[in-house]
């Protein structure tokens, strides 16, 4: 059986599309009166795939945490 392979959106390394891989989705966010948002993800043909570790690194960067401040747990 051939396993489809793509390239990671962030690091460019090959990624095997199996459990745990992330796929890019589009969506909408509704602003609530109480503050915050209600979000809706729309699944369509995947534009990109990424390794879980690469997604985590991007999430930490957005929060202003560099590699030296990543939590141990």
Buried (B, 14 or more C-beta within 10 A) or exposed (E): EEEEEBEBBBEEEEBEEEEEBBBEEEEEEEEEEEEEEEEEEEEEEEEBBBBEEBBEBBEBEEEEEEEEEEEEE
